[in-house]
Amino acid sequence: MESDKKFRLEDLAELTGIPRRTIRFYIQKGYVAPPLGQKRGSYYTNEHLEELLKIKRLSHKNVRLKEITSYDEDSIALPEPEVGTISWCSHIFLGSGMTLVLDNRKAEIKAEALPELTEKIIELVQEYKQNKGKNNE
């Protein structure tokens, strides 16, 4: 079962990209639960990993560390850019009359993931078009 997975501090640091010292700081300040077990037998779980990833996501959205524990991620919206701000967008052509525009600042999707995302969206569009014809009969 995936929730039973145990991690060492080094594993968490590698998986999240957060330095071990910073993880220890988060634990000391109560932003992340302390490890389970004692001394050398202590370990971390998926819950610890998720807490750290949440902190990382929200800190990239400029949410203060003190506010992170009380934030509901779904309710957080990035502020609109100021007039005159230059933004890079990706335009993905999905078919006749359909273009998906991704605001790279808000989408939080790495460029390397765009081809896979594009493929999946095109599959959904094609499936929708096929099923639409069946539903009208």
C-alpha positions, 0 to 999 in steps of 0.5 A: 500500500502506497500510504505505508511507504517510509522515507528518510530525511534524505529521501524527502530532500531529494523528492522535494528539492528542499534542503534537509536543513530547511525541512528540519526548520519546518519541523521545528517551527511546526509547519511539518509534523515531526518524524515517526519513530525514535532517533535512528529509527525515525521515518517520514510518511506520504503525509510529510511528503505532501506537507512539504510539497504544499509548502513548496507550491504555495511559497512559489505563489508568494504565500508567506510561510506563516500563512501556509498552514491556514491556506486552502490551496483551492482558494488561492488565486494569483494576483492579476498582473499589472497593466504593461506586464509582459507575459509568455503564453503557449498557444497549443493548436488542438484542431480547426477553431480550437487553440488552448492558451496557457499562461506560463506564469499561472499554469505551473506546467513545465515546458517538458510536460507540454507535449504530453499534455497536448496529446492528452487534450487532443485525445479528449477533444477527439473523443468528445467529437466522436461521442457528440455525434452518437448523442445527437442520434 
